[in-house]
Amino acid sequence: MDGQQITTLDAMHVIELATKVFGPMGIGWGYRIENERFDLGAPVLGNKVN
């Protein structure tokens, strides 16, 4: 991955798994944002397209 370290979850995949286990969001489960933050990272350089 060109030296990149990815440290985030795929939110849609997590939601799909939770829905399979607990049922539809809002009925069988839900979530709340307890802490929201933005971490400044390194600049994205170049126009490389996969």
HUKAGI-V307461 format. One record per pair of residues at least 4 apart in sequence whose ideal C-beta (glycine too) atoms are under 7 Angstrom apart, sorted by the first residue. I is the first residue (numbers start at 1). J is the second residue. D is the distance in Angstrom with one decimal. If there is no record, write none. Layout:
# HUKAGI-V307461
<<I,J,D> <I,J,D>>
This chain:
# HUKAGI-V307461
<<9,14,5.6> <10,14,6.7> <11,15,6.3> <12,16,6.3> <13,17,6.5> <14,18,6.3> <15,19,6.2> <15,25,6.9> <16,20,6.6> <17,21,6.5> <18,22,5.6> <18,29,5.8> <19,23,6.8> <19,24,6.2> <19,25,6.5> <22,28,3.9> <22,29,4.1> <23,27,5.5> <23,28,3.0> <24,28,6.1> <25,29,6.1> <25,30,6.0> <26,30,6.1>>
